[in-house]
Amino acid sequence: FVAYRGQTELLGPLRKIELYEMGWNLKDGLRECLVAAAPYGGPIALLKGHYRRSPSARPQLEIYSSSGLPLASFPWKSGVVKQLGWTVSDDLLCVQEDGTVLVYDLWGGFKRHFSMGNEVSQSQVLETKIFHSPYGTGVAILTGALRFTLATNIDDIKLRRLPEVPGLQEAPSCWAVLTQDRQSKVLVANGSQLFILDNTACTPVTPPGLSPQASSIVHMCVSFSYKYLALLTDSGHVWMGTSNLKEKLSEVDTKIKTPPKQMAWCRRPKSQQPSAVVMWDGLLIVVGECKETIQYHLDDDSVLVPELDGVRIISGTHHELLQEVPGACEEIFKIASMAPGALLLEAHKEYEKESQKADEYLREIKEQSLLSEAVRQCVEAAGHEHEPETQKTLLRAASFGKCFLSNFPPEQFVSMCRDLRVLNAVRDYTVGIPLTHTQFKQMTVQVLIDRLVYRKLYPLAIEVCRYLKTPEYQGVSRVLKHWACYKVQQKEESDEVIAKAVSVKLADAAGISYSEIATKAYESGRTELAIKLLEFEPRSGEQVPLLLKMKKSPLALSKAIESGDTDLVYTVVMYLKNELNRGDFFMMLRNQPVALSLYKQRLEARVALLQSAVDEYYKAKNDFSAKTTEDEMRLLRFQRKLEEEKGEQLVGFSLHDTMTTLLSVGLHKHAEQLYKDFRVPDKRFWWLKLKALAEKEDWEELEKFGKTKKSPVGYLPFVEVCIKHHNKYEAKKYVSKVTPEQKVKAHLAVGDMEGAAEAAIERRNESEISTVLSRCSATTDHLLMERLNRAKATAVKK
């Protein structure tokens, strides 16, 4: 522990824990590297040579575990990188100068890219920040035009251009992203002024009680939870308060007026003490509630990584955690502590020495009725310790105290022992995930297992699942499925070897779908391996879709028949009917008598159903229908004839559905024959044909149709369907044919404001004039608006 007495006690006790001696070998440390480390003990990305900018030497992108073990390395061949950052799922984001964001996995594999918009691309990226919000991982960019663009979730890109900052002539001195009320905002400092930018407004704000000596805010940082904010002024004062800028917590003078390299909050959840860390070259200062500061000297270039319960400090040689000492640890370990946990720890030490003092300490705790509290403190403190020996000492003391309690619930003790065993395993140097107990509880077991799987640490993930007794479908089976999907992508081993290894490993696993693993093999170009894996899939319904996807139609049909599921067989038959030509289809059915028989049965059943249908059946299904049994039989004969001639599946369809199908596939003459034979209402037929032609985007045929005779539905529907399918050019052809009552609506639909205004003024209709006015823009249509207002005044008078 660092500093339990003296000036530090006024600030609140702190400790600095060495997590690892870094395994990497960095010749120049972090001096010329762009660095990004993921929270929750995540991986570290370095872009070496980023600041050198030598045309002859390319930067090198390297990814390491938190202990400095290499995971990936490759030369950077793309554009200039402005920022690196990690997503919530440990994917690496590389934001380039042109606004393109490249996404890589933990192993350096390229996944995808996306753009932050044309404006960013044109004006270039000045600064960028990668942040985590309730919606996922977000990216905020300050462009060369001094405007902010924001995307709150990179998995569902919706770009937001934030309002302009008044008076901003150059890059702001500092800015940060806030997440308040499930909305991401940007806090910008322009000199001594602060502004909050949201979707609609730029609002000036003033931190309460900010030192009057400050003429500029030079740095700011937001806490891990986005609840607190720290501001550093050019006078060297650090202001700390709530991020909504309504409450000041403290203000401390650092006595240093040069801008720092980094700032970060160092505050435990539920802590009452504000605490921030400010880093300059070679110096780290911790500021808190009192006026005093704590200083640490740094030997190497370092990077601060904010965490839920502290700050990680990464240098070229070491990886450390700086945090407030948890309350239970402080109570037990501070000098001359008389806390129940401290007395119980001393009692256990004396007991191990076989000293009578153990009884004295125990009696003192019991007299105060604090033995349960003492056990709880020791268990809690053990969870916050990183050294296994200290953990064991505290847990032994807790176990010793439990012996003298008759009704102490064991759950907390047992749960802590399990948690610590898991934490010690993942903190190991070879794994390199230095989670604290607080972070582990926030992260949850499921996310930790996901991270182990992502790092391909399958044996450890399985052991964790078994030890924590995670339900199999969430634990061991899920991990084994991921392992199998990874295994089938390996090119070094033969199909037979991999198929056997997968079947042996997964033999006793519950709830695993071999079809998913086979799909992964197929996507990796190993079709034969996929077929072998499907042999282990007990559910035919899972086998058949993939076999069809792999163009293994005969095998898919055989599997469907073997399953005895008639619905599955019929599904395959209908798929083959659509995929194969008529000759190949019937040839395949002749070779499969069961399938052929089922196909005939289904056809006969549909015919029988149609023959026995009554008027009410059709009325329930459609707006219009064949009216008599004779009509029904005529429709059936028509459908069967078309099926034979055109191959269209129509038997069993209603009149409405038959006509819609014919129009959609371009059989207009047949549709018109139905229209005449069954006396379909004109309006209904025109609507159906109109929509069918528009959906096919057959604009030439639509134009011919519009000229055949006067439309019984008018010509506004022609305009509307063209606009619906994004064809304004075609829509304009029908505007002149629209009735006067619908002229305004038609002109507005095609974006013709002048035409809409002319039509509304000509009709002297106040309502239509108001509609056009509501669509006008004050900046571009002001002359037209004046004209409309005059016409409106005239219309009102009359």
Buried (B, 14 or more C-beta within 10 A) or exposed (E): EBBBEEEBBEBBBBBBBEBBEBBBEBEEBBEBBBBBBBBBBBBBBBBBBBEEEEEEEEBBBBBBBBBBBEBBEBEBEBBEBBBBBBBBBBBBBBBBBBBBBBBBBBEBEEEEEBBBBEBBBEBBBBBBBBBBBEBBBBBBBBBEEBBBBBBBBBEEBEBBBBBBBEEBEEEBBBBBBBBEEEEBBBBBBBBBBBBBBBEEEBEEEEBEEBBEEBEBBBBBBBBBEBBBBBBBBBBBBBBBBBBBBEEBBBBBBBEBEEEBBBBBBBBBEEBEBBBBBBBBEEBBBBBBBBEBBBEBEBEBBBBBBBBBBBBBBBBBBBBBBBBBBBBBBBBBBBEEBEBBBBBBBBBBBBBEEEEEEBEEBBEBBEEEEBBBBBBBBBBBBBBBBBEEEBBEBBBBBBBBBBEBEEEBEEEBBEEBBBBBBBBEBBBEBEBBBBBBBBBBBBBEBEBBBBBBBBBBBBEBBBBBBEEBEBEBEBBBBBBBBBBBBBBBBEEEBEBEEBBEBBBEBBEEBEEBBBBBBBBBBBEBEBBEBBBBBBEBBEEBBBBBBBBBEBEBBEBBBBBBBEBEBBEBBBBBBEBBBEEBEEEEBBEBBEEBEBBBEBBEEBBEEBBEEBEEBEBEBBEEBBEBBBBEEEBBEBBBEBBBEBBEEEEBBBBBBBBBEBBBBBBBBBBBEBBBEBBEBBEBEEEBBBBBBBBBBBEBEBBEBBBEBBEEEEBEBBBBBBBBBBBEBEBEEBBBBBBEBBEEEBBBBBBBBBEBBEBBBBBBBEBEBBEBBEBBBEEBEEEEBEEBBEBBEEBBEEBEEE
